[in-house]
């Protein structure tokens, strides 16, 4: 293998948006640096749902709900 091909992994501190901290190995910065997150799993819509709504295009959602309304 080529010499110096892989990045240098070292320990950094990660600070989540709610203030929790943990140590992990990373290529970010240098040994002992702190990475402060703006978005994480506690506040990002991908994990929290983000109040998404179904758009009813051409009545498809309504037909689906009518078809399976007595199923539950």
Predicted model as a PDB file, atoms N, CA, C, CB and O in Angstrom, pLDDT in the B-factor column:
MODEL        1                                                                  
ATOM      1  N   UNK A   1       0.826  -1.187   0.000  1.00 69.00           N  
ATOM      2  CA  UNK A   1       0.000   0.000   0.000  1.00 69.00           C  
ATOM      3  C   UNK A   1       0.874   1.256   0.000  1.00 69.00           C  
ATOM      4  CB  UNK A   1      -0.942  -0.005   1.209  1.00 69.00           C  
ATOM      5  O   UNK A   1       2.019   1.241   0.453  1.00 69.00           O  
ATOM      6  N   UNK A   2       0.307   2.324  -0.514  1.00 82.00           N  
ATOM      7  CA  UNK A   2       1.030   3.584  -0.531  1.00 82.00           C  
ATOM      8  C   UNK A   2       1.136   4.143   0.891  1.00 82.00           C  
ATOM      9  CB  UNK A   2       0.333   4.598  -1.466  1.00 82.00           C  
ATOM     10  O   UNK A   2       0.225   3.998   1.706  1.00 82.00           O  
ATOM     11  N   UNK A   3       2.250   4.770   1.154  1.00 84.00           N  
ATOM     12  CA  UNK A   3       2.468   5.388   2.443  1.00 84.00           C  
ATOM     13  C   UNK A   3       1.663   6.689   2.541  1.00 84.00           C  
ATOM     14  CB  UNK A   3       3.969   5.653   2.666  1.00 84.00           C  
ATOM     15  O   UNK A   3       1.516   7.398   1.545  1.00 84.00           O  
ATOM     16  N   UNK A   4       1.150   7.004   3.712  1.00 82.00           N  
ATOM     17  CA  UNK A   4       0.372   8.226   3.978  1.00 82.00           C  
ATOM     18  C   UNK A   4      -0.883   8.337   3.114  1.00 82.00           C  
ATOM     19  CB  UNK A   4       1.242   9.448   3.753  1.00 82.00           C  
ATOM     20  O   UNK A   4      -1.293   9.439   2.751  1.00 82.00           O  
ATOM     21  N   UNK A   5      -1.491   7.200   2.784  1.00 86.00           N  
ATOM     22  CA  UNK A   5      -2.696   7.192   1.968  1.00 86.00           C  
ATOM     23  C   UNK A   5      -3.937   7.483   2.814  1.00 86.00           C  
ATOM     24  CB  UNK A   5      -2.844   5.846   1.257  1.00 86.00           C  
ATOM     25  O   UNK A   5      -4.844   8.185   2.367  1.00 86.00           O  
ATOM     26  N   UNK A   6      -3.976   6.945   4.031  1.00 85.00           N  
ATOM     27  CA  UNK A   6      -5.160   7.085   4.876  1.00 85.00           C  
ATOM     28  C   UNK A   6      -5.087   8.363   5.712  1.00 85.00           C  
ATOM     29  CB  UNK A   6      -5.311   5.861   5.791  1.00 85.00           C  
ATOM     30  O   UNK A   6      -4.003   8.786   6.111  1.00 85.00           O  
ATOM     31  N   UNK A   7      -6.244   8.975   5.975  1.00 86.00           N  
ATOM     32  CA  UNK A   7      -6.252  10.199   6.791  1.00 86.00           C  
ATOM     33  C   UNK A   7      -5.891   9.888   8.246  1.00 86.00           C  
ATOM     34  CB  UNK A   7      -7.638  10.884   6.725  1.00 86.00           C  
ATOM     35  O   UNK A   7      -5.972   8.744   8.692  1.00 86.00           O  
ATOM     36  N   UNK A   8      -5.497  10.917   8.962  1.00 89.00           N  
ATOM     37  CA  UNK A   8      -5.130  10.787  10.363  1.00 89.00           C  
ATOM     38  C   UNK A   8      -6.388  10.841  11.231  1.00 89.00           C  
ATOM     39  CB  UNK A   8      -4.131  11.897  10.774  1.00 89.00           C  
ATOM     40  O   UNK A   8      -7.060  11.870  11.293  1.00 89.00           O  
ATOM     41  N   UNK A   9      -6.704   9.727  11.899  1.00 92.00           N  
ATOM     42  CA  UNK A   9      -7.837   9.694  12.826  1.00 92.00           C  
ATOM     43  C   UNK A   9      -7.347  10.060  14.210  1.00 92.00           C  
ATOM     44  CB  UNK A   9      -8.521   8.301  12.837  1.00 92.00           C  
ATOM     45  O   UNK A   9      -6.283   9.611  14.634  1.00 92.00           O  
ATOM     46  N   UNK A  10      -8.116  10.874  14.917  1.00 95.00           N  
ATOM     47  CA  UNK A  10      -7.760  11.289  16.263  1.00 95.00           C  
ATOM     48  C   UNK A  10      -9.044  11.529  17.051  1.00 95.00           C  
ATOM     49  CB  UNK A  10      -6.867  12.566  16.240  1.00 95.00           C  
ATOM     50  O   UNK A  10     -10.131  11.539  16.473  1.00 95.00           O  
ATOM     51  N   UNK A  11      -8.930  11.721  18.352  1.00 96.00           N  
ATOM     52  CA  UNK A  11     -10.102  11.900  19.208  1.00 96.00           C  
ATOM     53  C   UNK A  11     -10.524  13.374  19.214  1.00 96.00           C  
ATOM     54  CB  UNK A  11      -9.805  11.411  20.653  1.00 96.00           C  
ATOM     55  O   UNK A  11      -9.698  14.270  19.387  1.00 96.00           O  
ATOM     56  N   UNK A  12     -11.854  13.606  19.018  1.00 97.00           N  
ATOM     57  CA  UNK A  12     -12.423  14.947  19.134  1.00 97.00           C  
ATOM     58  C   UNK A  12     -13.660  14.865  20.023  1.00 97.00           C  
ATOM     59  CB  UNK A  12     -12.777  15.542  17.726  1.00 97.00           C  
ATOM     60  O   UNK A  12     -14.184  13.778  20.270  1.00 97.00           O  
ATOM     61  N   UNK A  13     -14.120  16.010  20.499  1.00 97.00           N  
ATOM     62  CA  UNK A  13     -15.346  16.073  21.296  1.00 97.00           C  
ATOM     63  C   UNK A  13     -16.458  16.619  20.410  1.00 97.00           C  
ATOM     64  CB  UNK A  13     -15.155  16.963  22.577  1.00 97.00           C  
ATOM     65  O   UNK A  13     -16.271  17.627  19.729  1.00 97.00           O  
ATOM     66  N   UNK A  14     -17.615  15.959  20.415  1.00 94.00           N  
ATOM     67  CA  UNK A  14     -18.786  16.401  19.658  1.00 94.00           C  
ATOM     68  C   UNK A  14     -19.820  16.910  20.646  1.00 94.00           C  
ATOM     69  CB  UNK A  14     -19.371  15.246  18.775  1.00 94.00           C  
ATOM     70  O   UNK A  14     -20.150  16.217  21.609  1.00 94.00           O  
ATOM     71  N   UNK A  15     -20.339  18.117  20.421  1.00 94.00           N  
ATOM     72  CA  UNK A  15     -21.357  18.714  21.276  1.00 94.00           C  
ATOM     73  C   UNK A  15     -22.652  18.791  20.481  1.00 94.00           C  
ATOM     74  CB  UNK A  15     -20.920  20.129  21.787  1.00 94.00           C  
ATOM     75  O   UNK A  15     -22.718  19.452  19.444  1.00 94.00           O  
ATOM     76  N   UNK A  16     -23.689  18.106  20.978  1.00 90.00           N  
ATOM     77  CA  UNK A  16     -24.995  18.088  20.318  1.00 90.00           C  
ATOM     78  C   UNK A  16     -25.746  19.386  20.616  1.00 90.00           C  
ATOM     79  CB  UNK A  16     -25.828  16.861  20.778  1.00 90.00           C  
ATOM     80  O   UNK A  16     -25.303  20.175  21.450  1.00 90.00           O  
ATOM     81  N   UNK A  17     -26.875  19.617  19.946  1.00 87.00           N  
ATOM     82  CA  UNK A  17     -27.645  20.850  20.133  1.00 87.00           C  
ATOM     83  C   UNK A  17     -28.248  20.944  21.527  1.00 87.00           C  
ATOM     84  CB  UNK A  17     -28.748  20.940  19.094  1.00 87.00           C  
ATOM     85  O   UNK A  17     -28.480  22.046  22.023  1.00 87.00           O  
ATOM     86  N   UNK A  18     -28.508  19.800  22.171  1.00 87.00           N  
ATOM     87  CA  UNK A  18     -29.078  19.835  23.522  1.00 87.00           C  
ATOM     88  C   UNK A  18     -28.008  19.909  24.609  1.00 87.00           C  
ATOM     89  CB  UNK A  18     -29.944  18.612  23.749  1.00 87.00           C  
ATOM     90  O   UNK A  18     -28.335  19.874  25.796  1.00 87.00           O  
ATOM     91  N   UNK A  19     -26.731  20.011  24.222  1.00 90.00           N  
ATOM     92  CA  UNK A  19     -25.657  20.162  25.184  1.00 90.00           C  
ATOM     93  C   UNK A  19     -24.925  18.886  25.547  1.00 90.00           C  
ATOM     94  CB  UNK A  19     -26.190  20.756  26.397  1.00 90.00           C  
ATOM     95  O   UNK A  19     -23.879  18.940  26.194  1.00 90.00           O  
ATOM     96  N   UNK A  20     -25.453  17.734  25.144  1.00 90.00           N  
ATOM     97  CA  UNK A  20     -24.758  16.490  25.443  1.00 90.00           C  
ATOM     98  C   UNK A  20     -23.465  16.423  24.645  1.00 90.00           C  
ATOM     99  CB  UNK A  20     -25.653  15.273  25.133  1.00 90.00           C  
ATOM    100  O   UNK A  20     -23.369  16.943  23.534  1.00 90.00           O  
ATOM    101  N   UNK A  21     -22.481  15.773  25.234  1.00 94.00           N  
ATOM    102  CA  UNK A  21     -21.164  15.681  24.610  1.00 94.00           C  
ATOM    103  C   UNK A  21     -20.716  14.231  24.563  1.00 94.00           C  
ATOM    104  CB  UNK A  21     -20.134  16.539  25.369  1.00 94.00           C  
ATOM    105  O   UNK A  21     -21.090  13.429  25.420  1.00 94.00           O  
ATOM    106  N   UNK A  22     -19.925  13.901  23.574  1.00 93.00           N  
ATOM    107  CA  UNK A  22     -19.285  12.599  23.534  1.00 93.00           C  
ATOM    108  C   UNK A  22     -17.981  12.694  22.758  1.00 93.00           C  
ATOM    109  CB  UNK A  22     -20.217  11.549  22.907  1.00 93.00           C  
ATOM    110  O   UNK A  22     -17.779  13.606  21.956  1.00 93.00           O  
ATOM    111  N   UNK A  23     -17.119  11.750  23.007  1.00 96.00           N  
ATOM    112  CA  UNK A  23     -15.823  11.690  22.335  1.00 96.00           C  
ATOM    113  C   UNK A  23     -15.910  10.648  21.223  1.00 96.00           C  
ATOM    114  CB  UNK A  23     -14.671  11.345  23.344  1.00 96.00           C  
ATOM    115  O   UNK A  23     -16.530   9.598  21.391  1.00 96.00           O  
ATOM    116  N   UNK A  24     -15.285  10.948  20.090  1.00 96.00           N  
ATOM    117  CA  UNK A  24     -15.276  10.021  18.969  1.00 96.00           C  
ATOM    118  C   UNK A  24     -14.000  10.222  18.166  1.00 96.00           C  
ATOM    119  CB  UNK A  24     -16.526  10.216  18.076  1.00 96.00           C  
ATOM    120  O   UNK A  24     -13.307  11.231  18.298  1.00 96.00           O  
ATOM    121  N   UNK A  25     -13.713   9.235  17.334  1.00 95.00           N  
ATOM    122  CA  UNK A  25     -12.572   9.356  16.425  1.00 95.00           C  
ATOM    123  C   UNK A  25     -13.032  10.009  15.138  1.00 95.00           C  
ATOM    124  CB  UNK A  25     -11.929   7.971  16.138  1.00 95.00           C  
ATOM    125  O   UNK A  25     -14.115   9.705  14.639  1.00 95.00           O  
ATOM    126  N   UNK A  26     -12.214  10.911  14.591  1.00 95.00           N  
ATOM    127  CA  UNK A  26     -12.609  11.633  13.390  1.00 95.00           C  
ATOM    128  C   UNK A  26     -11.375  12.154  12.666  1.00 95.00           C  
ATOM    129  CB  UNK A  26     -13.560  12.792  13.738  1.00 95.00           C  
ATOM    130  O   UNK A  26     -10.267  12.153  13.204  1.00 95.00           O  
ATOM    131  N   UNK A  27     -11.596  12.598  11.434  1.00 93.00           N  
ATOM    132  CA  UNK A  27     -10.545  13.283  10.685  1.00 93.00           C  
ATOM    133  C   UNK A  27     -10.728  14.797  10.775  1.00 93.00           C  
ATOM    134  CB  UNK A  27     -10.547  12.829   9.211  1.00 93.00           C  
ATOM    135  O   UNK A  27      -9.924  15.549  10.223  1.00 93.00           O  
ATOM    136  N   UNK A  28     -11.778  15.252  11.466  1.00 93.00           N  
ATOM    137  CA  UNK A  28     -12.076  16.670  11.617  1.00 93.00           C  
ATOM    138  C   UNK A  28     -11.011  17.350  12.478  1.00 93.00           C  
ATOM    139  CB  UNK A  28     -13.473  16.864  12.237  1.00 93.00           C  
ATOM    140  O   UNK A  28     -10.652  16.831  13.535  1.00 93.00           O  
ATOM    141  N   UNK A  29     -10.512  18.476  12.050  1.00 92.00           N  
ATOM    142  CA  UNK A  29      -9.599  19.285  12.846  1.00 92.00           C  
ATOM    143  C   UNK A  29      -8.355  18.548  13.285  1.00 92.00           C  
ATOM    144  CB  UNK A  29     -10.301  19.801  14.039  1.00 92.00           C  
ATOM    145  O   UNK A  29      -7.746  17.801  12.520  1.00 92.00           O  
ATOM    146  N   UNK A  30      -7.988  18.778  14.551  1.00 94.00           N  
ATOM    147  CA  UNK A  30      -6.818  18.103  15.111  1.00 94.00           C  
ATOM    148  C   UNK A  30      -7.186  17.527  16.474  1.00 94.00           C  
ATOM    149  CB  UNK A  30      -5.607  19.082  15.230  1.00 94.00           C  
ATOM    150  O   UNK A  30      -8.275  17.790  16.985  1.00 94.00           O  
ATOM    151  N   UNK A  31      -6.316  16.769  17.046  1.00 95.00           N  
ATOM    152  CA  UNK A  31      -6.541  16.097  18.329  1.00 95.00           C  
ATOM    153  C   UNK A  31      -7.064  17.086  19.372  1.00 95.00           C  
ATOM    154  CB  UNK A  31      -5.239  15.434  18.829  1.00 95.00           C  
ATOM    155  O   UNK A  31      -6.467  18.138  19.599  1.00 95.00           O  
ATOM    156  N   UNK A  32      -8.201  16.728  20.009  1.00 95.00           N  
ATOM    157  CA  UNK A  32      -8.758  17.549  21.081  1.00 95.00           C  
ATOM    158  C   UNK A  32      -9.695  18.657  20.638  1.00 95.00           C  
ATOM    159  CB  UNK A  32      -7.663  18.146  21.841  1.00 95.00           C  
ATOM    160  O   UNK A  32     -10.247  19.350  21.493  1.00 95.00           O  
ATOM    161  N   UNK A  33      -9.902  18.859  19.340  1.00 96.00           N  
ATOM    162  CA  UNK A  33     -10.824  19.902  18.869  1.00 96.00           C  
ATOM    163  C   UNK A  33     -12.258  19.565  19.257  1.00 96.00           C  
ATOM    164  CB  UNK A  33     -10.716  20.074  17.338  1.00 96.00           C  
ATOM    165  O   UNK A  33     -12.570  18.418  19.577  1.00 96.00           O  
ATOM    166  N   UNK A  34     -13.128  20.572  19.227  1.00 96.00           N  
ATOM    167  CA  UNK A  34     -14.540  20.395  19.539  1.00 96.00           C  
ATOM    168  C   UNK A  34     -15.371  20.706  18.306  1.00 96.00           C  
ATOM    169  CB  UNK A  34     -14.964  21.292  20.725  1.00 96.00           C  
ATOM    170  O   UNK A  34     -15.198  21.746  17.672  1.00 96.00           O  
ATOM    171  N   UNK A  35     -16.278  19.787  17.973  1.00 94.00           N  
ATOM    172  CA  UNK A  35     -17.206  19.970  16.858  1.00 94.00           C  
ATOM    173  C   UNK A  35     -18.579  20.248  17.451  1.00 94.00           C  
ATOM    174  CB  UNK A  35     -17.234  18.711  15.906  1.00 94.00           C  
ATOM    175  O   UNK A  35     -19.159  19.375  18.097  1.00 94.00           O  
ATOM    176  N   UNK A  36     -19.107  21.452  17.242  1.00 93.00           N  
ATOM    177  CA  UNK A  36     -20.416  21.836  17.759  1.00 93.00           C  
ATOM    178  C   UNK A  36     -21.422  21.698  16.626  1.00 93.00           C  
ATOM    179  CB  UNK A  36     -20.404  23.297  18.335  1.00 93.00           C  
ATOM    180  O   UNK A  36     -21.282  22.333  15.580  1.00 93.00           O  
ATOM    181  N   UNK A  37     -22.444  20.858  16.840  1.00 88.00           N  
ATOM    182  CA  UNK A  37     -23.439  20.587  15.800  1.00 88.00           C  
ATOM    183  C   UNK A  37     -24.554  21.620  15.823  1.00 88.00           C  
ATOM    184  CB  UNK A  37     -24.023  19.186  15.973  1.00 88.00           C  
ATOM    185  O   UNK A  37     -25.017  22.015  16.893  1.00 88.00           O  
ATOM    186  N   UNK A  38     -24.986  22.060  14.647  1.00 86.00           N  
ATOM    187  CA  UNK A  38     -26.143  22.941  14.513  1.00 86.00           C  
ATOM    188  C   UNK A  38     -27.420  22.130  14.380  1.00 86.00           C  
ATOM    189  CB  UNK A  38     -25.978  23.870  13.305  1.00 86.00           C  
ATOM    190  O   UNK A  38     -28.487  22.561  14.817  1.00 86.00           O  
ATOM    191  N   UNK A  39     -27.304  20.952  13.775  1.00 82.00           N  
ATOM    192  CA  UNK A  39     -28.448  20.073  13.540  1.00 82.00           C  
ATOM    193  C   UNK A  39     -28.056  18.669  13.973  1.00 82.00           C  
ATOM    194  CB  UNK A  39     -28.894  20.097  12.036  1.00 82.00           C  
ATOM    195  O   UNK A  39     -26.963  18.202  13.652  1.00 82.00           O  
ATOM    196  N   UNK A  40     -28.939  17.992  14.700  1.00 80.00           N  
ATOM    197  CA  UNK A  40     -28.705  16.596  15.050  1.00 80.00           C  
ATOM    198  C   UNK A  40     -30.039  15.859  15.102  1.00 80.00           C  
ATOM    199  CB  UNK A  40     -27.958  16.481  16.406  1.00 80.00           C  
ATOM    200  O   UNK A  40     -31.074  16.421  14.744  1.00 80.00           O  
ATOM    201  N   UNK A  41     -30.018  14.625  15.537  1.00 75.00           N  
ATOM    202  CA  UNK A  41     -31.217  13.785  15.486  1.00 75.00           C  
ATOM    203  C   UNK A  41     -32.323  14.253  16.420  1.00 75.00           C  
ATOM    204  CB  UNK A  41     -30.858  12.369  15.819  1.00 75.00           C  
ATOM    205  O   UNK A  41     -33.458  13.799  16.281  1.00 75.00           O  
ATOM    206  N   UNK A  42     -32.038  15.138  17.365  1.00 75.00           N  
ATOM    207  CA  UNK A  42     -33.087  15.603  18.269  1.00 75.00           C  
ATOM    208  C   UNK A  42     -33.904  16.758  17.698  1.00 75.00           C  
ATOM    209  CB  UNK A  42     -32.480  16.022  19.576  1.00 75.00           C  
ATOM    210  O   UNK A  42     -34.972  17.073  18.224  1.00 75.00           O  
ATOM    211  N   UNK A  43     -33.416  17.402  16.620  1.00 75.00           N  
ATOM    212  CA  UNK A  43     -34.167  18.551  16.106  1.00 75.00           C  
ATOM    213  C   UNK A  43     -34.287  18.600  14.585  1.00 75.00           C  
ATOM    214  CB  UNK A  43     -33.524  19.807  16.578  1.00 75.00           C  
ATOM    215  O   UNK A  43     -34.857  19.556  14.059  1.00 75.00           O  
ATOM    216  N   UNK A  44     -33.781  17.623  13.870  1.00 73.00           N  
ATOM    217  CA  UNK A  44     -33.860  17.651  12.411  1.00 73.00           C  
ATOM    218  C   UNK A  44     -35.140  16.958  11.937  1.00 73.00           C  
ATOM    219  CB  UNK A  44     -32.616  16.975  11.786  1.00 73.00           C  
ATOM    220  O   UNK A  44     -35.483  15.900  12.463  1.00 73.00           O  
ATOM    221  N   UNK A  45     -35.848  17.517  10.970  1.00 69.00           N  
ATOM    222  CA  UNK A  45     -37.118  16.954  10.506  1.00 69.00           C  
ATOM    223  C   UNK A  45     -37.021  15.519   9.987  1.00 69.00           C  
ATOM    224  CB  UNK A  45     -37.675  17.821   9.430  1.00 69.00           C  
ATOM    225  O   UNK A  45     -38.015  14.794  10.021  1.00 69.00           O  
ATOM    226  N   UNK A  46     -35.866  15.097   9.515  1.00 69.00           N  
ATOM    227  CA  UNK A  46     -35.740  13.721   9.031  1.00 69.00           C  
ATOM    228  C   UNK A  46     -36.030  12.745  10.164  1.00 69.00           C  
ATOM    229  CB  UNK A  46     -34.327  13.469   8.448  1.00 69.00           C  
ATOM    230  O   UNK A  46     -36.656  11.710   9.938  1.00 69.00           O  
ATOM    231  N   UNK A  47     -35.585  13.059  11.381  1.00 68.00           N  
ATOM    232  CA  UNK A  47     -35.789  12.159  12.516  1.00 68.00           C  
ATOM    233  C   UNK A  47     -37.021  12.510  13.327  1.00 68.00           C  
ATOM    234  CB  UNK A  47     -34.581  12.175  13.410  1.00 68.00           C  
ATOM    235  O   UNK A  47     -37.596  11.628  13.965  1.00 68.00           O  
ATOM    236  N   UNK A  48     -37.448  13.766  13.327  1.00 69.00           N  
ATOM    237  CA  UNK A  48     -38.564  14.170  14.177  1.00 69.00           C  
ATOM    238  C   UNK A  48     -39.899  14.157  13.450  1.00 69.00           C  
ATOM    239  CB  UNK A  48     -38.312  15.541  14.728  1.00 69.00           C  
ATOM    240  O   UNK A  48     -40.936  14.264  14.106  1.00 69.00           O  
ATOM    241  N   UNK A  49     -39.924  14.032  12.142  1.00 68.00           N  
ATOM    242  CA  UNK A  49     -41.160  14.033  11.381  1.00 68.00           C  
ATOM    243  C   UNK A  49     -41.450  15.369  10.743  1.00 68.00           C  
ATOM    244  CB  UNK A  49     -42.298  13.642  12.256  1.00 68.00           C  
ATOM    245  O   UNK A  49     -42.039  15.415   9.663  1.00 68.00           O  
ATOM    246  N   UNK A  50     -41.061  16.447  11.370  1.00 63.00           N  
ATOM    247  CA  UNK A  50     -41.151  17.770  10.789  1.00 63.00           C  
ATOM    248  C   UNK A  50     -42.543  18.241  10.430  1.00 63.00           C  
ATOM    249  CB  UNK A  50     -40.332  17.815   9.604  1.00 63.00           C  
ATOM    250  O   UNK A  50     -42.678  19.170   9.633  1.00 63.00           O  
ATOM    251  N   UNK A  51     -43.584  17.640  10.984  1.00 63.00           N  
ATOM    252  CA  UNK A  51     -44.936  18.085  10.693  1.00 63.00           C  
ATOM    253  C   UNK A  51     -45.330  17.910   9.238  1.00 63.00           C  
ATOM    254  CB  UNK A  51     -45.084  19.512  11.073  1.00 63.00           C  
ATOM    255  O   UNK A  51     -46.070  18.725   8.687  1.00 63.00           O  
ATOM    256  N   UNK A  52     -44.840  16.853   8.619  1.00 62.00           N  
ATOM    257  CA  UNK A  52     -45.142  16.650   7.210  1.00 62.00           C  
ATOM    258  C   UNK A  52     -46.621  16.360   7.001  1.00 62.00           C  
ATOM    259  CB  UNK A  52     -44.301  15.516   6.648  1.00 62.00           C  
ATOM    260  O   UNK A  52     -47.289  15.820   7.882  1.00 62.00           O  
ATOM    261  N   UNK A  53     -47.119  16.717   5.843  1.00 67.00           N  
ATOM    262  CA  UNK A  53     -48.515  16.510   5.497  1.00 67.00           C  
ATOM    263  C   UNK A  53     -48.591  15.791   4.164  1.00 67.00           C  
ATOM    264  CB  UNK A  53     -49.283  17.849   5.447  1.00 67.00           C  
ATOM    265  O   UNK A  53     -47.759  15.998   3.281  1.00 67.00           O  
ATOM    266  N   UNK A  54     -49.598  14.947   4.031  1.00 64.00           N  
ATOM    267  CA  UNK A  54     -49.825  14.270   2.760  1.00 64.00           C  
ATOM    268  C   UNK A  54     -50.597  15.197   1.834  1.00 64.00           C  
ATOM    269  CB  UNK A  54     -50.590  12.934   2.965  1.00 64.00           C  
ATOM    270  O   UNK A  54     -51.600  15.786   2.237  1.00 64.00           O  
ATOM    271  N   UNK A  55     -50.143  15.329   0.614  1.00 70.00           N  
ATOM    272  CA  UNK A  55     -50.866  16.104  -0.372  1.00 70.00           C  
ATOM    273  C   UNK A  55     -51.786  15.158  -1.135  1.00 70.00           C  
ATOM    274  CB  UNK A  55     -49.892  16.848  -1.335  1.00 70.00           C  
ATOM    275  O   UNK A  55     -51.354  14.110  -1.614  1.00 70.00           O  
ATOM    276  N   UNK A  56     -53.032  15.528  -1.241  1.00 69.00           N  
ATOM    277  CA  UNK A  56     -54.001  14.684  -1.928  1.00 69.00           C  
ATOM    278  C   UNK A  56     -54.049  15.089  -3.394  1.00 69.00           C  
ATOM    279  CB  UNK A  56     -55.407  14.794  -1.275  1.00 69.00           C  
ATOM    280  O   UNK A  56     -54.691  16.074  -3.758  1.00 69.00           O  
ATOM    281  N   UNK A  57     -53.370  14.326  -4.218  1.00 71.00           N  
ATOM    282  CA  UNK A  57     -53.326  14.622  -5.646  1.00 71.00           C  
ATOM    283  C   UNK A  57     -54.319  13.723  -6.362  1.00 71.00           C  
ATOM    284  CB  UNK A  57     -51.894  14.433  -6.219  1.00 71.00           C  
ATOM    285  O   UNK A  57     -54.214  12.497  -6.317  1.00 71.00           O  
ATOM    286  N   UNK A  58     -55.255  14.331  -7.004  1.00 72.00           N  
ATOM    287  CA  UNK A  58     -56.287  13.640  -7.781  1.00 72.00           C  
ATOM    288  C   UNK A  58     -57.093  12.675  -6.923  1.00 72.00           C  
ATOM    289  CB  UNK A  58     -55.656  12.888  -8.942  1.00 72.00           C  
ATOM    290  O   UNK A  58     -57.593  11.671  -7.429  1.00 72.00           O  
ATOM    291  N   UNK A  59     -57.227  12.966  -5.619  1.00 78.00           N  
ATOM    292  CA  UNK A  59     -58.065  12.157  -4.744  1.00 78.00           C  
ATOM    293  C   UNK A  59     -57.484  10.810  -4.365  1.00 78.00           C  
ATOM    294  CB  UNK A  59     -59.365  11.944  -5.383  1.00 78.00           C  
ATOM    295  O   UNK A  59     -58.211   9.974  -3.830  1.00 78.00           O  
ATOM    296  N   UNK A  60     -56.219  10.561  -4.615  1.00 79.00           N  
ATOM    297  CA  UNK A  60     -55.611   9.258  -4.323  1.00 79.00           C  
ATOM    298  C   UNK A  60     -55.621   8.937  -2.833  1.00 79.00           C  
ATOM    299  CB  UNK A  60     -54.186   9.221  -4.841  1.00 79.00           C  
ATOM    300  O   UNK A  60     -55.945   7.818  -2.435  1.00 79.00           O  
ATOM    301  N   UNK A  61     -55.260   9.930  -2.007  1.00 78.00           N  
ATOM    302  CA  UNK A  61     -55.236   9.703  -0.566  1.00 78.00           C  
ATOM    303  C   UNK A  61     -56.645   9.452  -0.059  1.00 78.00           C  
ATOM    304  CB  UNK A  61     -54.604  10.900   0.168  1.00 78.00           C  
ATOM    305  O   UNK A  61     -56.860   8.565   0.766  1.00 78.00           O  
ATOM    306  N   UNK A  62     -57.599  10.222  -0.544  1.00 81.00           N  
ATOM    307  CA  UNK A  62     -58.993  10.033  -0.132  1.00 81.00           C  
ATOM    308  C   UNK A  62     -59.509   8.651  -0.521  1.00 81.00           C  
ATOM    309  CB  UNK A  62     -59.882  11.113  -0.754  1.00 81.00           C  
ATOM    310  O   UNK A  62     -60.182   7.994   0.273  1.00 81.00           O  
ATOM    311  N   UNK A  63     -59.197   8.208  -1.733  1.00 83.00           N  
ATOM    312  CA  UNK A  63     -59.632   6.873  -2.162  1.00 83.00           C  
ATOM    313  C   UNK A  63     -58.989   5.784  -1.317  1.00 83.00           C  
ATOM    314  CB  UNK A  63     -59.298   6.650  -3.639  1.00 83.00           C  
ATOM    315  O   UNK A  63     -59.639   4.793  -0.987  1.00 83.00           O  
ATOM    316  N   UNK A  64     -57.726   5.955  -0.964  1.00 84.00           N  
ATOM    317  CA  UNK A  64     -57.043   4.983  -0.128  1.00 84.00           C  
ATOM    318  C   UNK A  64     -57.692   4.916   1.255  1.00 84.00           C  
ATOM    319  CB  UNK A  64     -55.552   5.333  -0.007  1.00 84.00           C  
ATOM    320  O   UNK A  64     -57.935   3.832   1.786  1.00 84.00           O  
ATOM    321  N   UNK A  65     -57.974   6.104   1.838  1.00 84.00           N  
ATOM    322  CA  UNK A  65     -58.599   6.139   3.158  1.00 84.00           C  
ATOM    323  C   UNK A  65     -59.995   5.518   3.118  1.00 84.00           C  
ATOM    324  CB  UNK A  65     -58.676   7.583   3.676  1.00 84.00           C  
ATOM    325  O   UNK A  65     -60.372   4.796   4.040  1.00 84.00           O  
ATOM    326  N   UNK A  66     -60.771   5.791   2.057  1.00 86.00           N  
ATOM    327  CA  UNK A  66     -62.109   5.208   1.923  1.00 86.00           C  
ATOM    328  C   UNK A  66     -62.030   3.688   1.783  1.00 86.00           C  
ATOM    329  CB  UNK A  66     -62.841   5.813   0.711  1.00 86.00           C  
ATOM    330  O   UNK A  66     -62.853   2.970   2.350  1.00 86.00           O  
ATOM    331  N   UNK A  67     -61.063   3.206   1.046  1.00 88.00           N  
ATOM    332  CA  UNK A  67     -60.933   1.784   0.811  1.00 88.00           C  
ATOM    333  C   UNK A  67     -60.601   1.016   2.085  1.00 88.00           C  
ATOM    334  CB  UNK A  67     -59.879   1.535  -0.228  1.00 88.00           C  
ATOM    335  O   UNK A  67     -61.078  -0.101   2.284  1.00 88.00           O  
ATOM    336  N   UNK A  68     -59.775   1.620   2.953  1.00 88.00           N  
ATOM    337  CA  UNK A  68     -59.317   0.920   4.152  1.00 88.00           C  
ATOM    338  C   UNK A  68     -59.831   1.523   5.448  1.00 88.00           C  
ATOM    339  CB  UNK A  68     -57.829   0.900   4.181  1.00 88.00           C  
ATOM    340  O   UNK A  68     -59.224   1.313   6.498  1.00 88.00           O  
ATOM    341  N   UNK A  69     -60.940   2.273   5.408  1.00 87.00           N  
ATOM    342  CA  UNK A  69     -61.422   2.957   6.620  1.00 87.00           C  
ATOM    343  C   UNK A  69     -61.898   2.009   7.720  1.00 87.00           C  
ATOM    344  CB  UNK A  69     -62.547   3.884   6.257  1.00 87.00           C  
ATOM    345  O   UNK A  69     -61.787   2.361   8.894  1.00 87.00           O  
ATOM    346  N   UNK A  70     -62.407   0.859   7.409  1.00 83.00           N  
ATOM    347  CA  UNK A  70     -62.862  -0.087   8.425  1.00 83.00           C  
ATOM    348  C   UNK A  70     -61.829  -1.128   8.810  1.00 83.00           C  
ATOM    349  CB  UNK A  70     -64.084  -0.776   7.949  1.00 83.00           C  
ATOM    350  O   UNK A  70     -62.135  -2.058   9.557  1.00 83.00           O  
ATOM    351  N   UNK A  71     -60.625  -0.987   8.318  1.00 80.00           N  
ATOM    352  CA  UNK A  71     -59.587  -1.997   8.515  1.00 80.00           C  
ATOM    353  C   UNK A  71     -59.011  -1.999   9.927  1.00 80.00           C  
ATOM    354  CB  UNK A  71     -58.477  -1.783   7.526  1.00 80.00           C  
ATOM    355  O   UNK A  71     -58.733  -3.071  10.466  1.00 80.00           O  
ATOM    356  N   UNK A  72     -58.827  -0.856  10.528  1.00 66.00           N  
ATOM    357  CA  UNK A  72     -58.185  -0.751  11.847  1.00 66.00           C  
ATOM    358  C   UNK A  72     -59.065  -1.325  12.903  1.00 66.00           C  
ATOM    359  CB  UNK A  72     -57.851   0.690  12.186  1.00 66.00           C  
ATOM    360  O   UNK A  72     -58.698  -1.328  14.078  1.00 66.00           O  
TER     361      UNK A  72                                                      
ENDMDL                                                                          
END                                                                             
